[in-house]
Amino acid sequence: MSEDVTGIRGFAVADLTSRGGKYVANWRVFKPVVDLEKCVACGLCISYCPEEAIKRGEGGKASIDYRFCKGCGICANECPSKAIEMVREGE
């Protein structure tokens, strides 16, 4: 591979430094799942996410990029409407 491309589990990805780090989904045990009916689009999960894995999706509500989510649970802990639940990976 060339210097500007990094291989990750069968993928070739250029410049992983622009979005909070590297892909981490291959070692995550729990992942956050957003209940869009409960989400009030406050944005606290976005502010607290250490990996910048959460962005505003449809209607301004939380949308998680699981490639970057490490499953720490901070978003679920900080959500005032309890719209984010941590579930075991693969369920």
C-alpha positions in Angstrom: 0.0 0.0 0.0 1.1 3.5 -0.6 2.0 5.9 2.3 -1.3 7.9 2.1 -3.6 4.8 2.3 -4.2 2.7 5.4 -5.6 -0.8 5.3 -8.2 -1.8 7.9 -9.8 -5.2 7.8 -10.2 -5.4 4.1 -10.7 -1.7 3.5 -8.4 0.9 2.1 -9.1 4.3 3.7 -7.3 7.5 3.0 -6.7 10.0 5.9 -8.3 8.7 9.0 -7.2 11.7 11.0 -10.1 14.0 10.0 -12.9 12.3 11.9 -11.9 11.6 15.5 -9.4 8.8 14.8 -9.5 5.4 13.4 -12.2 2.8 12.7 -12.9 1.1 16.0 -16.0 -1.0 15.3 -13.9 -4.3 15.2 -13.3 -4.2 19.0 -16.5 -2.6 20.3 -18.6 -4.7 22.7 -21.6 -2.4 23.2 -23.1 0.0 20.7 -25.5 2.9 21.1 -28.9 2.6 19.4 -31.0 5.8 19.0 -34.8 5.7 19.5 -35.7 8.5 17.1 -39.2 8.8 18.6 -37.6 9.7 22.0 -34.8 11.9 20.5 -35.6 15.6 21.0 -32.6 16.7 18.8 -30.9 18.5 21.7 -27.4 17.7 20.4 -25.9 16.8 23.8 -24.8 13.4 22.5 -23.0 15.1 19.6 -21.2 17.5 22.1 -20.1 14.7 24.4 -19.0 12.1 21.9 -15.2 11.8 22.2 -14.8 10.2 18.7 -17.1 12.6 16.8 -19.1 9.6 15.7 -22.5 11.3 16.1 -23.8 13.8 13.7 -27.2 15.4 13.1 -29.3 13.3 10.8 -32.9 13.6 9.6 -34.8 16.2 11.5 -31.7 17.2 13.4 -31.8 14.0 15.4 -28.7 11.9 16.3 -27.2 9.7 13.6 -24.3 7.4 14.6 -21.4 6.5 12.4 -20.6 3.1 13.8 -17.2 3.0 12.0 -15.9 5.5 14.5 -18.0 4.7 17.6 -16.0 2.9 20.3 -19.1 2.0 22.4 -18.1 4.0 25.5 -21.7 4.9 26.4 -21.1 8.6 27.1 -23.9 9.5 24.7 -26.4 7.2 26.4 -25.4 8.5 29.8 -25.7 12.2 28.8 -29.0 11.9 26.8 -31.7 13.7 28.9 -34.6 12.0 27.1 -33.0 8.5 27.4 -33.3 8.1 23.6 -29.9 6.2 23.4 -29.6 2.6 24.6 -26.4 0.6 24.8 -26.9 -2.9 23.3 -24.5 -5.7 22.9 -22.8 -5.7 19.5 -24.4 -8.2 17.1 -27.9 -8.1 18.7 
